[in-house]
Amino acid sequence: MLQDIITPARALLPGDAHAELRAQMNRSCRVTLLSGNLTANAKSETSGVSARVYRRGVYGFSSMAECSEEAAASVIRAADENARFMARRAPSPDKAPIAPIPAAAAAPAVPFDDPEQKYYTDFARAIDAYIAEKYPNLASRAVIATSDSMEKILAASDGVSGHTASPRSYIYVFLNSETTAGTPIELFEAYGGSGTFDANFTDPAALRESIDRLYEKLMQKREGVYADAGVKTCILSGTLAGMLAHEAVGHTVEADLVLGGSVAAHNLGKRVASEKVSLVDFAHTAFGRPAPLPVVLDDEGTPASDATLIRDGILVGYMNSRETAAHFGMTPTGNARAWMFSDEPLIRMRNTAILPGTDKLEDMIASVDDGYYLITTNNGQADTTGEFMFGVTFGYEIRGGKLGRALLDTTISGVAFEMLKTVDMVSDTVTWESSGFCGKKQPMPVGLGGPDLRCRVMVGGR
């Protein structure tokens, strides 16, 4: 765990301006087996300290790759000097002050330790051996055992100070084959979530049933067909609904991108989806359970709380930093986070999900005469207009209200705020994904999720 060099240096924070002092350590571990061959075996640790000071509408920032009281004092001085320099040359005296947060202390982080590297390699080898023995007809296979964590100690001149830690760990399994026509195909799945590797994975045999299901889908895909291109009635799985919530909607309602001219800038208070769609960026608890990647405190000293973005189809809010919250007259909810000690906090999503409805998936499928049930994705992209395109790696035809043949790779595309207006059925269960990174200027672990949605969407076909 990080040594607390922040508390002794807190007295050095300027008393006439908002200021933050942060010590941070990032750890990562990755073991990769490709068809049984060890191709990656790496472990890293990066730590340092940074400070940020806000004066007359501008921030000054400084960081140092050293965790010591001397380094803390140095970055505070440099950040304050930078803020004063910027304020003299780019003053914004008419700019609203940042949103105030009462001073308080957050609950301390729960201590954690990473297991030895051998634990990762042994676990990955056991998974790989099972796949190799049971499914020798695969063209290739890959098993990745990985973990990462961010540990931070934050002191804020006004706001909440505290010690937070957020480890997460996953096993990725990739299975490769080819269709009867000789076209290569692949499916993958990630297992795991919040917590250390040895806490999430205790017995390799526990993953066998899930791997068997993944192989079964791959064999269905071997006999798969291409979707017909065009606007179709589709059911998007919770995984795809979560991708939509994050990529095509979530980024447009991050307040810094709103100020940059995103489609959400002129839609606050307006209908952007059907009345069946509500969207929330959850902080640490969702639907009565811990969120996939809990956040209790952001890097500006704001205690994390849920941010409601769409309510019954109406855009009602943005995700904010303390600065943008003051600009829009909103309440900050703890969305400003930094990836490394040397990064300034940016407005980031945490656990963004469309809320469940009341429909049953089987009824949704039965309601579709000619369409598709689209289940998994391997990539997605969107821009600040809300226009998106996602790859779809697995799904089924729906013919006469029944699932048909598996699909080969395709895409879906559209404009989120228009496509969401076509949603007319929402399932009563939520699927979460949390194994990836959001790439907005800095990487950031995020969770995303949603229920199954029935909608009209453009399918790319072959």
Beta strands, then each sheet from edge to edge (+ up, - down):
strand 1: 18-34
strand 2: 37-55
strand 3: 58-64
strand 4: 104-105
strand 5: 140-156
strand 6: 160-178
strand 7: 184-194
strand 8: 230-236
strand 9: 279-282
strand 10: 285-286
strand 11: 289-290
strand 12: 307-311
strand 13: 314-315
strand 14: 336-337
strand 15: 346-347
strand 16: 351-354
strand 17: 370-376
strand 18: 379-382
strand 19: 387-392
strand 20: 394-399
strand 21: 402-406
strand 22: 410-415
strand 23: 425-426
strand 24: 431-433
strand 25: 437-438
strand 26: 444-445
strand 27: 447-450
strand 28: 453-459
sheet 1: 3+ 2- 1+ 5- 6+ 4+
sheet 2: 3+ 2- 1+ 5- 6+ 7-
sheet 3: 18+ 19- 22+ 28- 8+ 17+ 20- 21+
sheet 4: 13+ 12- 9+ 16- 27- 24+
sheet 5: 10+ 11-
sheet 6: 14+ 15-
sheet 7: 18+ 19- 22+ 28- 23+
sheet 8: 25+ 26-
end
